[in-house]
Amino acid sequence: MSVQIYIKPDGRLSFNSEKNYKKVFIAFPVGVVPYEWIEYINLEGDGVELRSLFYCYFKGRRYWKKTLKRFLPFGYPYKKIVYYKKNDNYKKGEQPTDMEYTLVDKKISKK
């Protein structure tokens, strides 16, 4: 799900919306799974969605509250979460589709 990103008066990015924070852009979270965590890839999928299935070791740290940890006792499926935003300079039809989104390389704080 997309998230709204705000800019603080000091120029840092934030997920938090305060009175004096200004909306900057919408970001899309993407989970990163290292290759060494992937155990098996079923290219045929499950027969319903016709999409490949990835089987991974859950080694990452958990991001949920303690009460929800019981549902993921062995870790989190992603090593980290990165954020992408729409590229304002993207020209559809003239540029490759992988240039439509760009990585948000600045740190985004929760406060």
C-alpha positions as CSV (number, residue, x, y, z in Angstrom):
1,M,0.0,0.0,0.0
2,S,1.2,3.5,-0.8
3,V,2.2,5.9,2.0
4,Q,2.2,9.7,2.0
5,I,5.6,11.3,2.7
6,Y,6.0,14.7,4.3
7,I,8.9,17.1,4.5
8,K,9.9,18.7,7.9
9,P,10.9,22.4,8.1
10,D,14.5,21.2,8.4
11,G,14.3,19.3,5.1
12,R,14.2,15.8,6.4
13,L,11.5,13.3,5.2
14,S,8.9,11.8,7.5
15,F,5.9,9.5,7.5
16,N,4.2,11.6,10.2
17,S,1.9,14.5,9.4
18,E,2.3,17.4,11.7
19,K,0.9,20.9,11.2
20,N,4.0,22.4,9.8
21,Y,5.0,19.4,7.7
22,K,4.3,19.7,3.9
23,K,3.1,16.8,1.7
24,V,5.8,15.9,-0.8
25,F,5.0,12.7,-2.6
26,I,3.4,9.3,-2.4
27,A,5.9,6.4,-1.8
28,F,5.4,2.7,-2.5
29,P,7.1,0.2,-0.1
30,V,9.0,-2.7,-1.6
31,G,10.3,-5.6,0.5
32,V,13.9,-6.8,-0.3
33,V,14.6,-10.6,0.0
34,P,18.3,-11.5,-0.3
35,Y,19.0,-14.3,-2.8
36,E,20.5,-16.5,-0.1
37,W,17.1,-16.5,1.7
38,I,15.3,-18.0,-1.3
39,E,15.1,-21.8,-0.9
40,Y,13.0,-22.7,-4.0
41,I,11.1,-21.0,-6.8
42,N,8.1,-22.7,-8.4
43,L,7.9,-21.1,-11.8
44,E,4.5,-22.7,-12.6
45,G,2.7,-21.2,-9.6
46,D,-0.3,-22.6,-7.8
47,G,-2.5,-23.1,-10.9
48,V,-4.9,-20.3,-9.9
49,E,-3.0,-17.0,-10.2
50,L,-0.5,-18.3,-12.7
51,R,2.3,-16.5,-10.9
52,S,5.6,-17.9,-9.7
53,L,5.9,-18.8,-6.0
54,F,9.0,-18.0,-3.9
55,Y,9.8,-20.1,-0.9
56,C,12.1,-18.3,1.5
57,Y,13.7,-18.6,4.9
58,F,12.3,-16.1,7.3
59,K,15.4,-14.6,8.8
60,G,14.8,-10.9,9.1
61,R,13.8,-9.0,12.2
62,R,10.1,-8.6,13.0
63,Y,8.5,-5.2,12.6
64,W,5.2,-6.0,14.3
65,K,4.2,-5.4,17.9
66,K,5.0,-8.1,20.4
67,T,1.4,-9.4,20.4
68,L,1.6,-10.2,16.7
69,K,5.0,-12.0,16.9
70,R,3.3,-15.3,17.7
71,F,2.1,-15.4,14.1
72,L,5.6,-15.1,12.7
73,P,7.8,-17.0,15.3
74,F,10.7,-17.4,12.8
75,G,11.3,-13.9,11.6
76,Y,10.2,-11.6,8.8
77,P,10.3,-12.3,5.1
78,Y,12.2,-9.2,4.1
79,K,15.7,-8.1,5.0
80,K,14.6,-4.4,4.6
81,I,11.9,-2.3,3.2
82,V,12.8,0.4,0.6
83,Y,10.5,3.0,-0.9
84,Y,10.0,4.1,-4.5
85,K,8.2,7.1,-5.9
86,K,6.9,8.0,-9.3
87,N,9.6,9.7,-11.5
88,D,8.3,13.2,-12.4
89,N,10.5,13.3,-15.5
90,Y,9.3,9.9,-16.9
91,K,8.0,10.1,-20.5
92,K,5.8,7.1,-21.3
93,G,6.6,5.5,-24.6
94,E,9.9,7.3,-24.9
95,Q,11.7,5.7,-21.9
96,P,11.9,2.2,-20.6
97,T,9.1,1.2,-18.1
98,D,11.7,0.6,-15.3
99,M,12.4,4.3,-15.2
100,E,8.8,5.1,-14.2
101,Y,9.7,4.8,-10.5
102,T,12.8,5.9,-8.7
103,L,14.3,4.8,-5.4
104,V,13.8,7.2,-2.4
105,D,17.4,7.4,-1.3
106,K,16.9,9.8,1.6
107,K,16.1,8.4,5.1
108,I,12.4,8.6,6.1
109,S,11.8,9.0,9.8
110,K,8.7,7.8,11.7
111,K,8.5,11.0,13.7
